[in-house]
Amino acid sequence: MKAIVVVDEKWGIGKAGRLLVHIPGDLKYFHEKTLGKVVVMGRTTLESLPGARPLSDRITVVLTRNPAFQAAFQSTASHGDCNVVSSVEECLEYLKGVKEDDIYICGGDDVYRQFLPYCDECLVTKIEGDFGADRFFEDLDANDEFTICSEGEPIIENGISYRFMRYVRIR
């Protein structure tokens, strides 16, 4: 299982229910990595997507403790390839039989926190600067269970410098 995330220098991932920045190159990277795969996200993350709809050409698993959301979602025929689960255990049961390399954890912060122990790899887009986040990802540089496997060259887009990093769990 992999986590895929954009973080600022303080490992911030979001503010007021939205991404910190809009970087087309990172969105393209996310699309390329997750296309045809299974993406796991929380309800708030799903609701932050365009039209609050699941991503196309992926199987989306939404984790929520909100029974009203589950009932409303289940009664809608337009949700495409999407399943709603209410616990990590239910999610893991749903994912049985899916190759671990085909599962991407996509946020938000609570979902990342719950699934990081199951992730062997984290694809991190690191952006330079502090963007005043109110939601955070685990600081993998301070986590002795992960190490940097690869680090891309800096890219500057929309005035923001970022790089693609790959962290792997130390065995």
DOMI-144152 format. One record per residue (C-alpha): x, y, z. Coordinates in Angstrom, 3 decimals, decimal comma, padded with zeros to 6 digits. Layout:
<rogus>
{xx = X | yy = Y | zz = Z}
...
</rogus>
This chain:
<rogus>
{xx = 000,000 | yy = 000,000 | zz = 000,000}
{xx = 001,244 | yy = 003,495 | zz = -000,808}
{xx = 000,451 | yy = 006,962 | zz = 000,448}
{xx = 000,534 | yy = 009,810 | zz = -002,052}
{xx = 000,616 | yy = 013,333 | zz = -000,662}
{xx = 001,697 | yy = 016,955 | zz = -001,186}
{xx = 003,359 | yy = 018,568 | zz = 001,852}
{xx = 004,876 | yy = 021,934 | zz = 002,685}
{xx = 008,093 | yy = 022,310 | zz = 004,681}
{xx = 006,196 | yy = 021,704 | zz = 007,948}
{xx = 004,495 | yy = 018,614 | zz = 006,480}
{xx = 001,250 | yy = 020,555 | zz = 006,132}
{xx = -001,250 | yy = 019,103 | zz = 003,666}
{xx = -004,324 | yy = 021,320 | zz = 003,793}
{xx = -006,062 | yy = 024,365 | zz = 005,126}
{xx = -009,792 | yy = 024,919 | zz = 005,622}
{xx = -010,639 | yy = 021,674 | zz = 003,829}
{xx = -008,620 | yy = 022,459 | zz = 000,687}
{xx = -005,194 | yy = 021,721 | zz = -000,741}
{xx = -002,516 | yy = 024,255 | zz = 000,173}
{xx = -001,584 | yy = 025,018 | zz = -003,430}
{xx = -002,619 | yy = 024,218 | zz = -006,993}
{xx = 000,305 | yy = 022,739 | zz = -008,933}
{xx = -000,660 | yy = 021,314 | zz = -012,340}
{xx = 002,541 | yy = 019,226 | zz = -012,497}
{xx = 001,702 | yy = 017,548 | zz = -009,206}
{xx = -001,900 | yy = 016,924 | zz = -010,275}
{xx = -000,570 | yy = 015,282 | zz = -013,453}
{xx = 001,819 | yy = 013,156 | zz = -011,344}
{xx = -001,063 | yy = 012,100 | zz = -009,061}
{xx = -003,188 | yy = 011,227 | zz = -012,100}
{xx = -000,415 | yy = 009,142 | zz = -013,694}
{xx = 000,356 | yy = 007,237 | zz = -010,491}
{xx = -003,237 | yy = 006,460 | zz = -009,502}
{xx = -004,892 | yy = 005,874 | zz = -012,894}
{xx = -006,471 | yy = 002,418 | zz = -012,981}
{xx = -005,701 | yy = 001,891 | zz = -009,286}
{xx = -007,657 | yy = 001,941 | zz = -006,026}
{xx = -007,663 | yy = 005,235 | zz = -004,119}
{xx = -008,669 | yy = 005,407 | zz = -000,456}
{xx = -009,798 | yy = 008,732 | zz = 000,953}
{xx = -011,935 | yy = 010,274 | zz = 003,626}
{xx = -015,332 | yy = 011,838 | zz = 003,069}
{xx = -014,000 | yy = 015,391 | zz = 003,328}
{xx = -011,365 | yy = 014,657 | zz = 000,692}
{xx = -014,028 | yy = 013,230 | zz = -001,622}
{xx = -016,203 | yy = 016,294 | zz = -001,066}
{xx = -013,251 | yy = 018,559 | zz = -001,974}
{xx = -012,971 | yy = 016,960 | zz = -005,437}
{xx = -014,656 | yy = 018,643 | zz = -008,424}
{xx = -018,373 | yy = 018,003 | zz = -008,116}
{xx = -017,665 | yy = 015,980 | zz = -004,940}
{xx = -017,472 | yy = 012,965 | zz = -007,235}
{xx = -015,097 | yy = 009,987 | zz = -007,256}
{xx = -012,086 | yy = 010,212 | zz = -009,559}
{xx = -012,612 | yy = 008,738 | zz = -013,009}
{xx = -010,836 | yy = 005,561 | zz = -014,119}
{xx = -010,047 | yy = 004,563 | zz = -010,539}
{xx = -011,842 | yy = 002,591 | zz = -007,862}
{xx = -012,523 | yy = 004,947 | zz = -004,966}
{xx = -012,983 | yy = 003,787 | zz = -001,383}
{xx = -014,357 | yy = 006,458 | zz = 000,957}
{xx = -013,856 | yy = 006,085 | zz = 004,695}
{xx = -016,427 | yy = 007,877 | zz = 006,868}
{xx = -018,027 | yy = 007,477 | zz = 010,274}
{xx = -021,029 | yy = 009,487 | zz = 009,106}
{xx = -024,004 | yy = 007,123 | zz = 008,619}
{xx = -026,037 | yy = 009,896 | zz = 006,949}
{xx = -023,364 | yy = 010,251 | zz = 004,262}
{xx = -023,301 | yy = 006,493 | zz = 003,765}
{xx = -027,077 | yy = 006,303 | zz = 003,361}
{xx = -027,220 | yy = 009,270 | zz = 000,960}
{xx = -024,279 | yy = 007,959 | zz = -001,038}
{xx = -025,638 | yy = 004,408 | zz = -001,288}
{xx = -028,965 | yy = 005,714 | zz = -002,626}
{xx = -027,293 | yy = 007,623 | zz = -005,487}
{xx = -026,734 | yy = 005,755 | zz = -008,734}
{xx = -024,202 | yy = 008,278 | zz = -010,073}
{xx = -021,257 | yy = 007,449 | zz = -007,820}
{xx = -019,483 | yy = 005,217 | zz = -010,346}
{xx = -016,747 | yy = 002,895 | zz = -009,147}
{xx = -016,936 | yy = 003,835 | zz = -005,490}
{xx = -017,539 | yy = 002,113 | zz = -002,181}
{xx = -018,156 | yy = 003,652 | zz = 001,239}
{xx = -016,737 | yy = 001,998 | zz = 004,358}
{xx = -017,008 | yy = 002,960 | zz = 008,015}
{xx = -013,754 | yy = 001,631 | zz = 009,492}
{xx = -010,170 | yy = 000,768 | zz = 008,677}
{xx = -011,014 | yy = -002,900 | zz = 009,245}
{xx = -013,932 | yy = -002,760 | zz = 006,797}
{xx = -011,687 | yy = -001,004 | zz = 004,273}
{xx = -008,942 | yy = -003,632 | zz = 004,614}
{xx = -011,541 | yy = -006,364 | zz = 004,162}
{xx = -012,822 | yy = -004,643 | zz = 001,016}
{xx = -009,245 | yy = -004,391 | zz = -000,309}
{xx = -008,480 | yy = -008,099 | zz = 000,126}
{xx = -007,456 | yy = -009,506 | zz = -003,224}
{xx = -006,219 | yy = -006,137 | zz = -004,533}
{xx = -002,460 | yy = -006,008 | zz = -005,161}
{xx = -000,873 | yy = -003,795 | zz = -002,516}
{xx = 000,989 | yy = -001,833 | zz = -005,210}
{xx = -002,390 | yy = -000,863 | zz = -006,667}
{xx = -003,676 | yy = 000,820 | zz = -003,485}
{xx = -003,045 | yy = 004,529 | zz = -002,872}
{xx = -003,993 | yy = 006,343 | zz = 000,341}
{xx = -004,973 | yy = 009,900 | zz = -000,663}
{xx = -006,008 | yy = 011,720 | zz = 002,515}
{xx = -007,061 | yy = 013,557 | zz = 004,524}
{xx = -004,929 | yy = 013,721 | zz = 007,603}
{xx = -006,964 | yy = 011,256 | zz = 009,687}
{xx = -007,020 | yy = 008,681 | zz = 006,874}
{xx = -003,270 | yy = 009,080 | zz = 006,346}
{xx = -002,680 | yy = 008,608 | zz = 010,081}
{xx = -004,820 | yy = 005,451 | zz = 010,220}
{xx = -003,293 | yy = 003,842 | zz = 007,117}
{xx = 000,375 | yy = 004,860 | zz = 007,388}
{xx = 001,176 | yy = 001,700 | zz = 009,418}
{xx = 000,041 | yy = -000,338 | zz = 006,377}
{xx = 002,037 | yy = 001,685 | zz = 003,832}
{xx = 005,412 | yy = 000,452 | zz = 002,620}
{xx = 005,944 | yy = 003,442 | zz = 000,359}
{xx = 005,058 | yy = 007,141 | zz = 000,396}
{xx = 005,122 | yy = 009,304 | zz = -002,720}
{xx = 005,621 | yy = 012,801 | zz = -001,368}
{xx = 005,571 | yy = 016,027 | zz = -003,350}
{xx = 007,503 | yy = 018,448 | zz = -001,150}
{xx = 006,817 | yy = 022,130 | zz = -001,698}
{xx = 009,141 | yy = 024,815 | zz = -000,382}
{xx = 007,654 | yy = 027,200 | zz = 002,143}
{xx = 005,147 | yy = 027,254 | zz = 004,950}
{xx = 001,589 | yy = 027,626 | zz = 003,662}
{xx = -000,160 | yy = 027,935 | zz = 007,044}
{xx = -001,679 | yy = 024,457 | zz = 007,043}
{xx = -004,170 | yy = 023,282 | zz = 009,631}
{xx = -003,850 | yy = 019,605 | zz = 008,606}
{xx = -000,606 | yy = 017,623 | zz = 008,597}
{xx = 001,041 | yy = 014,438 | zz = 007,384}
{xx = 003,538 | yy = 012,468 | zz = 009,487}
{xx = 007,032 | yy = 013,978 | zz = 009,230}
{xx = 008,766 | yy = 011,096 | zz = 007,469}
{xx = 012,170 | yy = 012,776 | zz = 007,822}
{xx = 011,790 | yy = 012,389 | zz = 011,609}
{xx = 010,269 | yy = 008,893 | zz = 011,381}
{xx = 012,912 | yy = 006,176 | zz = 011,762}
{xx = 010,639 | yy = 003,650 | zz = 010,017}
{xx = 011,054 | yy = 005,410 | zz = 006,635}
{xx = 013,985 | yy = 006,476 | zz = 004,510}
{xx = 014,291 | yy = 008,498 | zz = 001,314}
{xx = 014,639 | yy = 006,162 | zz = -001,648}
{xx = 014,665 | yy = 008,818 | zz = -004,383}
{xx = 014,557 | yy = 012,600 | zz = -004,610}
{xx = 013,741 | yy = 014,453 | zz = -007,815}
{xx = 015,240 | yy = 017,687 | zz = -009,019}
{xx = 013,460 | yy = 020,893 | zz = -007,977}
{xx = 010,696 | yy = 022,072 | zz = -010,296}
{xx = 009,314 | yy = 025,615 | zz = -010,261}
{xx = 005,708 | yy = 026,105 | zz = -011,319}
{xx = 003,309 | yy = 028,956 | zz = -010,539}
{xx = 006,124 | yy = 030,495 | zz = -008,466}
{xx = 006,310 | yy = 027,414 | zz = -006,234}
{xx = 009,376 | yy = 025,188 | zz = -005,966}
{xx = 008,678 | yy = 021,496 | zz = -005,401}
{xx = 010,222 | yy = 018,080 | zz = -005,879}
{xx = 008,963 | yy = 014,517 | zz = -006,035}
{xx = 010,262 | yy = 012,285 | zz = -003,238}
{xx = 009,860 | yy = 008,582 | zz = -002,620}
{xx = 010,098 | yy = 007,227 | zz = 000,926}
{xx = 010,158 | yy = 003,518 | zz = 001,676}
{xx = 009,622 | yy = 001,665 | zz = 004,906}
{xx = 012,832 | yy = 000,239 | zz = 006,376}
{xx = 012,592 | yy = -003,517 | zz = 006,815}
</rogus>
